[in-house]
Every structure is written in C-alpha cells, then in structure tokens.
Amino acid sequence: MQSPAAPSNSSSAASPLAGLPPIPALDNTFGALLIGTFVGLIQYGWTAHQCYRYYRMYSADTWILKTLVTAVLVLETFHSVLCMHICYYYLTTNYFNPLALQKGVWSINLLGVITGAVIITSQSFFLRRVYLIGRKFRPLVAFAALLLIGELGFSTAVTIDTFLHPSLHTSDQAWMNSAGVGMAVLADTILTAALIFSLHRSRTGIQRTDSIIDLLIMYAINTGLVTGIMNMLSFVFALAMPNNLIYAGIVIVATKLYANSMMAVLNSRRSLATQGSGLAQSSYNMSAMQRHRTTAPERWNVPTEPPASHTVIDIKVTQETTRDPMSSMDAFELEESKYPGEAV
C-alpha cells in the first residue's frame, strides 16, 4: 500500500510577501485622486485655450485684468503639476511600497494652499463685479470676501499641518478641509444670488433687451451653480467619509471650474455685444451690471416732437463702445430713443 505523497515544497513554503505590511485599498484614496486629476487636466486644457483667446481678443484691456488672468493661469498650471506629481509619486515611484502610501509628499502637502489661492484669485473677479452693482450689495461682498479669506486660511492651515505631521490624512485635516469647502459654497451662493437679483431688476420689458439679460442670468446660474454643486459634494464626502480621499478628487475638479467660469465670462463680452448690436437705450455694463438712465440732453438725434405731416418716424439708433476705467472691461452702451407717446 502506497503512503500518501508528501506535500510539495511550493505549497509548504511560506509566501515571501507574507511579512510585508498589507497594501491599503487605493480605490477610494489615490484612485479618487487619479480620476480627479484626469478630469482636471481636461479642464486645464479648456482654461489654457480660453486664456489664449483672451490675450488675442482683448489685448486692449488694462494691465490689472491681464495680471489677474495671468495669475490664474500660473496658479492653474502649478496646481496641475502638483496633481500629476502626486499620482506619479504614489502610483509609480512607490509602487508596491505600502509605507510610502501613509506619508504625505511635498506636492500633496502644497495642494491645499494652491487650491485656496486659485479659488480666491478667480472669485476676486466676481467679487468686484458684484461690488460695482451698487452700495447696497457691498455688505454682501464684504461678507463673501471674508468667507473666501477664511477658506484660504483653512487651506493654509491644512498645508502647515501636513508639513508638521507626516501622516497623509488625519481627522484634523478632514474637518479643516470640510470647513474651508463649506465657506466656499456659501460665498458662491451669495455672489450668484446677488448677481441674479441685480440682472432680474435690470429687465426693461423690451424683448431683445430682456433676451440678453436672460442670457446673462443663465451665465450667472451656470457659473455659480456648477461650482456650488461640486463644492457641496466635496463638503458632504469630507463629513461622511473623512478617512478617504474622495472629497479631494472632487475638490480638484471644483478648483478647475473656478478658472473656467472666470475666463468664460471674460471671453463672452464680444459675443454679447454682437447680439445686442440692434438694441436701443438699455445700458448694461458687463463688469458693473448697472442700469443707466439717459437724461434729456443725452437724447441726441431726436427731434422735440414728431412731424405731424409724416406717418413714418425716422429713429436713429447709435451704438457706442466705451471703456470702464474702474473695471478695465468693455462696456457696451446700447441706446434706444423714444418719441413722446410712441412705442418702439
């Protein structure tokens, strides 16, 4: 009778990898950062193209606005470089090195403060635009500015904490990130609501004028709503899942949206002027969004009363393009003249 076969050496020998620490799950940590980086790089391409179009189309803008656009582009470029370095360092350089996954590298440490800088730089454009609407909106602008400064402060605090404590992710960092994102959400809501309210009050009852105002309202809703939704998702995930990096991947996408929104508004001025080329007397300043009322001496090319012998009234409509020295943006003055008792 044959004795049972002895177990093979391959099955009895211990695995050479058994002594290594287990590799943590990467799906909800660096996998989320990788997906956020993929989407963010696509958005960065949009931002770079819009900046290129801006420099070609609006070369007459003052140096203040050009400096703002350049600062946003530089910060966005550095933000993209940080995201790429994070993915390469953790997923390529330290592949199969579990200990490296638990410590923060310089790029992921700097990501928070650069994110805050991108947001406050981009939102400064919208802050000033709402500031120029009128004095009654300035307390809201001041409050939104304080919120954005607070968001930058929390982002800076996260960066300092990551340099002081090598651990990749702690509970302190989670609540500071969620607090900063919550402030950004509230600031977005305030600015968007003020912008929509001012535009709605600028309606004149003239169909073509109101169609442009409706278009501007849609721009305001789209730019404020998308960033608000992304920030809200990041806020919820930071509170509900503080031990993973899903919220960080969403923040990467939300950060790119701020620059995209600012450049989309800047580059839309010429198309809005083209659409309003046949309008009459409703004045809309793209940066200040104020209504202007013409006084009697300003209604030039208009006779004091229409000739009684003619049934056809000749109305001359002029279109002027002026420069707003305060905002350094094109102000499109679209004027309409009405005779007494006549509707255009």
C-alpha positions in Angstrom: 0.0 0.0 0.0 1.5 3.3 -1.0 2.0 6.0 1.6 0.4 9.4 0.8 2.5 11.8 -1.2 4.5 14.3 0.9 3.4 17.9 0.4 5.4 19.8 -2.1 7.9 22.4 -1.1 6.0 25.1 -3.0 2.8 24.6 -1.0 4.5 24.3 2.3 6.9 27.2 2.0 5.7 30.5 3.3 4.9 33.3 0.8 7.9 35.7 0.6 5.4 38.6 0.7 3.7 37.4 3.9 6.0 39.5 6.1 5.2 42.8 4.3 2.5 45.1 5.6 -0.8 44.8 3.8 -1.3 47.3 0.9 -4.2 49.6 1.7 -7.1 49.9 -0.7 -6.4 52.5 -3.4 -9.8 52.8 -5.0 -11.2 55.5 -2.6 -7.8 57.2 -1.9 -5.3 57.6 -4.7 -7.8 56.1 -7.2 -10.1 59.1 -6.5 -7.2 61.5 -6.9 -6.2 59.9 -10.2 -9.7 60.3 -11.6 -9.9 63.9 -10.3 -6.5 64.6 -12.0 -7.8 63.1 -15.3 -10.8 65.4 -15.3 -8.8 68.3 -14.0 -6.3 68.1 -16.8 -9.1 68.2 -19.4 -10.4 71.4 -17.7 -6.9 72.8 -17.6 -6.8 72.5 -21.4 -10.0 74.5 -21.6 -8.6 77.2 -19.3 -5.4 77.4 -21.3 -7.3 77.8 -24.6 -9.6 80.4 -23.1 -6.6 82.4 -21.9 -5.1 82.2 -25.3 -8.3 83.6 -26.8 -8.4 86.3 -24.2 -4.9 87.6 -25.0 -5.7 87.7 -28.7 -9.2 89.2 -28.5 -8.9 91.7 -25.6 -5.4 93.0 -25.9 -6.6 96.5 -25.1 -7.6 95.5 -21.5 -5.7 97.2 -18.8 -2.8 95.6 -17.0 -4.8 94.9 -13.9 -7.2 92.5 -15.7 -4.3 91.0 -17.7 -2.4 90.4 -14.5 -5.4 88.6 -13.0 -5.7 86.3 -16.0 -2.0 85.6 -15.9 -2.1 84.9 -12.2 -5.0 82.4 -12.6 -3.2 80.7 -15.5 0.1 80.4 -13.5 -1.7 79.0 -10.4 -3.7 76.6 -12.5 -0.6 75.3 -14.2 1.2 74.8 -10.8 -2.0 73.1 -9.5 -2.0 70.7 -12.4 1.7 69.9 -11.9 1.1 69.1 -8.3 -1.8 66.7 -9.2 0.4 64.9 -11.7 3.3 64.6 -9.3 1.0 63.2 -6.6 -0.2 60.4 -8.9 3.2 59.6 -10.2 4.9 59.6 -6.8 2.4 57.3 -5.1 1.3 55.1 -8.0 4.6 54.7 -10.0 7.6 55.7 -7.9 6.4 54.0 -4.8 4.6 51.2 -6.5 4.4 48.2 -4.0 5.7 50.3 -1.2 2.9 50.4 1.4 4.9 52.5 3.9 5.2 55.4 1.4 1.4 55.5 0.9 1.0 56.6 4.6 3.1 59.7 4.4 2.5 62.9 2.6 4.8 64.1 -0.2 5.5 67.8 -0.7 3.2 68.0 -3.7 0.1 66.7 -1.8 1.0 69.0 1.1 1.0 72.1 -1.1 -2.2 71.1 -2.9 -4.4 72.7 -0.2 -2.9 76.2 -0.2 -2.7 76.3 -4.0 -6.3 75.3 -4.2 -7.3 78.1 -1.9 -5.2 80.6 -3.9 -6.9 79.6 -7.2 -10.3 80.0 -5.7 -9.8 83.4 -4.1 -8.0 84.7 -7.2 -10.8 83.6 -9.5 -13.5 84.8 -7.2 -12.0 88.2 -6.8 -13.2 89.0 -10.3 -16.8 88.1 -9.4 -16.4 89.9 -6.0 -15.5 93.2 -7.8 -18.3 92.8 -10.3 -20.9 92.5 -7.6 -19.2 95.3 -5.7 -19.8 97.7 -8.6 -23.5 96.9 -8.8 -24.4 99.3 -6.0 -23.7 100.2 -2.4 -26.5 98.1 -1.0 -24.6 95.0 -2.3 -21.3 95.9 -0.7 -22.0 94.4 2.7 -22.7 91.1 1.0 -19.5 91.4 -1.0 -17.6 92.1 2.3 -19.1 89.0 3.9 -18.3 86.8 0.8 -14.7 88.2 0.8 -14.3 87.2 4.5 -15.6 83.7 3.7 -13.1 83.4 0.9 -10.3 84.6 3.1 -11.4 82.1 5.7 -11.4 79.3 3.1 -7.8 80.3 2.1 -6.9 80.3 5.8 -8.2 76.8 6.4 -6.3 75.6 3.2 -3.1 77.1 4.5 -3.7 75.5 7.9 -4.1 72.1 6.3 -0.8 72.6 4.4 1.0 73.6 7.6 -0.4 70.6 9.4 0.7 68.2 6.7 4.3 69.5 6.9 4.3 69.3 10.7 2.7 65.8 10.8 4.0 63.4 8.1 0.8 61.3 8.2 -1.0 61.5 5.0 -4.5 62.1 6.3 -5.7 62.9 9.8 -9.1 63.8 11.3 -7.9 67.4 11.9 -7.2 67.8 8.2 -10.6 66.4 7.4 -12.6 68.9 9.4 -10.4 71.8 8.2 -10.9 70.8 4.6 -14.7 70.5 5.1 -14.9 73.9 6.9 -13.0 75.6 4.1 -15.1 74.0 1.4 -18.3 75.0 3.3 -17.1 78.6 3.3 -16.5 78.5 -0.4 -20.0 77.1 -1.0 -21.6 79.9 1.0 -19.6 82.6 -0.8 -20.6 81.1 -4.2 -24.2 81.2 -3.2 -24.1 84.8 -2.1 -22.3 86.1 -5.2 -24.6 84.2 -7.6 -27.8 85.3 -5.8 -26.7 89.0 -5.8 -25.8 88.8 -9.5 -29.1 87.2 -10.5 -31.1 89.6 -8.4 -29.4 92.6 -10.0 -29.9 91.3 -13.5 -33.5 90.5 -12.9 -34.2 94.1 -11.8 -32.5 95.3 -14.9 -35.3 94.0 -17.1 -36.8 96.7 -19.2 -39.8 95.0 -20.9 -38.2 95.3 -24.3 -37.9 91.8 -25.8 -34.5 92.0 -27.3 -33.0 93.7 -24.2 -34.6 91.2 -21.9 -33.3 88.3 -24.0 -29.7 89.4 -23.4 -30.4 89.8 -19.7 -31.9 86.3 -19.7 -28.7 85.1 -21.3 -26.6 86.8 -18.7 -28.7 85.3 -15.9 -28.1 81.9 -17.5 -24.4 82.6 -17.5 -24.6 83.6 -13.8 -26.6 80.5 -12.8 -24.3 78.1 -14.8 -21.0 79.5 -13.4 -22.3 79.7 -9.8 -24.4 76.5 -9.8 -21.7 74.1 -11.1 -19.0 75.2 -8.7 -21.5 75.2 -5.9 -22.7 71.7 -6.6 -19.1 70.4 -6.8 -18.1 72.1 -3.6 -21.2 70.8 -1.9 -20.4 67.2 -2.9 -16.9 67.7 -1.6 -18.3 69.0 1.7 -20.6 66.1 2.1 -18.0 63.5 1.3 -15.5 65.2 3.7 -18.0 64.9 6.5 -19.4 61.5 5.7 -16.1 59.8 4.6 -13.2 61.6 6.4 -10.9 58.6 6.1 -10.6 58.5 2.3 -9.7 61.0 -0.4 -12.9 61.0 -2.5 -13.6 64.6 -1.4 -10.1 65.6 -2.5 -10.7 64.3 -6.0 -13.9 66.3 -6.2 -12.0 69.4 -5.0 -9.6 69.1 -7.9 -12.4 69.3 -10.4 -14.2 72.1 -8.5 -11.0 74.2 -8.4 -10.6 74.0 -12.2 -14.2 75.2 -12.6 -13.5 78.5 -11.0 -10.9 79.4 -13.6 -13.1 78.1 -16.4 -16.0 80.2 -15.1 -14.0 83.4 -14.9 -12.5 83.0 -18.4 -15.8 82.1 -19.9 -17.3 85.4 -18.6 -14.4 87.4 -19.9 -14.4 85.9 -23.3 -18.2 86.3 -23.7 -18.2 90.1 -23.9 -17.7 90.3 -27.6 -20.4 87.8 -28.4 -22.9 89.7 -26.1 -22.0 92.9 -27.9 -22.8 91.4 -31.2 -26.1 90.1 -30.1 -27.1 93.5 -28.8 -26.0 95.4 -31.8 -29.6 96.4 -32.8 -30.8 97.3 -29.3 -31.9 100.7 -28.1 -31.4 102.5 -24.9 -30.7 100.0 -22.2 -27.3 100.3 -20.9 -25.6 97.3 -19.5 -22.0 97.2 -18.1 -20.5 93.8 -18.3 -18.5 94.3 -15.2 -20.7 96.5 -13.1 -24.0 95.4 -14.3 -25.7 98.7 -13.7 -28.6 100.3 -15.4 -28.0 103.8 -16.7 -30.8 106.3 -17.5 -30.1 108.9 -20.1 -31.1 112.4 -19.3 -32.8 114.8 -21.7 -29.7 116.4 -23.1 -28.3 112.9 -23.9 -31.1 112.1 -26.2 -29.4 113.5 -29.2 -30.6 112.9 -32.8 -34.1 113.0 -31.5 -36.5 115.9 -32.5 -38.5 117.5 -29.8 -41.8 116.3 -31.4 -42.5 114.2 -34.4 -43.6 116.0 -37.6 -47.4 115.9 -37.9 -47.3 115.6 -41.7 -45.4 112.3 -41.7 -46.6 109.0 -40.6 -43.1 107.4 -40.8 -40.8 108.3 -37.9 -37.1 108.0 -38.6 -35.3 106.8 -35.5 -31.6 106.8 -35.5 -30.1 104.2 -33.1 -26.5 104.6 -32.2 -24.2 102.1 -30.5 -21.2 103.1 -28.6 -18.4 101.1 -27.1 -16.8 102.7 -24.1 -14.1 101.8 -21.6 -14.9 101.5 -17.9 -11.7 102.7 -16.2 -12.6 101.1 -12.9 -13.1 97.6 -14.2 -11.0 97.7 -17.4 -13.6 95.8 -19.3 -15.6 96.7 -22.3 -18.9 98.5 -21.5 -21.5 98.1 -24.2 -23.8 101.0 -24.4 -26.9 100.1 -26.3 -29.2 103.1 -26.6 -32.8 103.5 -27.7 -34.7 106.7 -28.2 -38.5 107.1 -28.0 -40.7 109.9 -29.1 -43.3 111.1 -26.6 -46.3 108.8 -26.9 -44.6 106.5 -29.4 -43.6 102.9 -28.6 -40.6 101.3 -30.4 
